[in-house]
Amino acid sequence: MAAWLGDLYWTYQNVVVALGVNGLLALSMYVVLAAGQLSLGQAAFMGLGAYSSALMTLTLGWPFWIVLPASCVAPVAFALAVGGPTLRLSGVYLAIATIGLGEVLRAVYLNVDALGGALGLSGIPEQASPGVIFAVLAAALAVLWLVGRSGTGRAMEALREDATAAQAMGIDVGRVRLAVLVASAVLAGLAGALSAHATDFIGPNDFGFEPAVTILSFALLGGIGSPFGPVLGAWVLTLLPEVFRGFADLRLVLDGLVIVLAVLFLPRGLLAWRMPRKAA
Amino acid sequence: MLRRRIALAAAVLAMLAVPAHAGDPVPVGAVEILSGPNAAYGIAIKAGLDLALEAVNAKGVLGGRPLSLTVEDSGGTKDGAINAVRKLIGRDKVAAIIGPTLSNEMFAAGPVANGRGVPIIGTSTTAKGITDIGPFVFRTSLPEADVIPVTLKKAIARGVKTIALLYANDDAFSKSGFDSMKAAAEAAGLSIVAIDSFGSKDTDFSAQLTKIKSLKPDAVAISALVEPVSGVLLQARQLGFGKETLFIGGNGSNSPKLGQIAGAAADGLIVGSPWFVAKPDKLNTAFVAAFRAKYGKDPDQFAAQAYDTLLILAEAIDRAGDADPTKIRDALLKTDHTGPLGPFRFTDHRDPASTEGVVVLEMRGGAFGIAQ
């Protein structure tokens, strides 16, 4: 590789990593939205994945290929524990409950000394290469595509359109909702582990309310007709601040302008296309 | 007409084709928070850097080459800081970087510059462990661990024997400051009667203060940003804390905003500062006068630290004899500089070596003065 090309890649390596990680987070939001659940626990799940994986690497010294799958354990356990009570809620009440859970976890990170408190955990080895991150993202997209086209995908869509009707059609609403929450936890947990092992450092404020809303905006900007929409939304929102870096002070204004225009003129998201389904 | 246009084009081409020569600018970069809730710090730092850049470029470095400074915004986030550092090194090919603003940003961005072998110098990063990141990470900001013992010495001279510690437990700066306070109080032989914490956004501190009041400590030390410190002081006065209790602030209390928010309630609070606007030495008065002339307001501690840091860096580039990052790093270690902050050298671990420049300030009538 030519030297200037190497430099160019090195310069934007973190942006490339962020594209992969944010893509996974967008998918984590997509799975719950696709089943009609407004759950904002993705940042909390991501935090659990990031902290648990960082501890496995830093204190237990496990190799990365064990740490990565194991990083799903804590978020999934948390999803199963909170899923029972919270999934009885819906709409904005579920959103509020999940935001609350995220804040509880943030308070835990801040107050537990083993997690570094406000100083966070630093010195996490950079083991997640962009190749690994995009392989995970591609695998997640493939799985969601196949599931989306299957009977489960139809059940999710039925649930999103009308939960009562879906139940009347014989769909086990509770099971589907818990399943999508667990899937969401797995995706966000993986994203957390990959992000922690790509940027050296994690701190409690990386997983608070603000990131939770950012993740929601990925999915809403991209559109939730297919798994590709949210990933596209995540990529656009990740790239905008870097593309506009040259505008210095106007950067955030342009950022906001693009989002407002997208919401006004593309209410179904950037990618309004819906994935085709097999006939039943 | 056409001929003139061709001549013009040729001139432009000739200018583009000029090979690198002695007059080329030496690129350096800075990563600071220029947008978002913490932008005030980054903007103060940028003002200090810009002023120092004028001073440096009056004569240039490496025998007359100007320094070109690119300041990138980190937005206060770890990804923003990493992206900015990567952009400065990868695209702008800077020889050294000043910043980032917050310790948490440095923990994320420091390893990037260090891994690439480019010196990175924090001017406002006071948390523990910053220079442990690696051999290319420096800081010119005195860590709280160095400032607090000087403040406590002053308190002990005033007869303080027992102390209560209060801190905000949800940001790195306050927590790290508290750890230093506790260690320094123990080392100074003070007896710690109570340790309590609160959240940075809390508005009610009466539970903690009532408990502390019942224990009657000689002093109360607070590690938090200026807004919660002001709230604590206002409420403490309402609860009847009087002159018999000495309030001691950490680095977060070292802001003129304390007097503006807390007013008379802050009177008597002492705080150690690496710099003070009314420090009477010649270099400092010249800096303050130049800053006032350029910006029409007083500099703060962050501007002063940034100003001195760019001077230190320019001197190191001169000593290195070349704009090579590794040579600059080695030259930085041999720094022996005197500026508005006082005499400055680095330790072998790339932290500031001396606390000679530290001044203990006392709040009087809503403004800081040098403590007696």
Interface residues (C-beta under 8 A of the other chain):
Chain A: D7 L8 W10 T11 Y12 Q13 N14 V15 A18 L110 N111 G117 A118 L119 G120 S122 G123 E126 T199 D200 F201 G203 P204 N205 D206 P241 E242 R245 A248 D249 R251 L252
Chain B: L34 S35 E72 D73 G75 K78 D79 G80 I82 N83 R86 K87 I89 G90 R91 S103 N104 F107 A108 P111 V112 R116 A127 K128 G129 I133 N169 D170 D171 A172 F173 S174 K175 S176
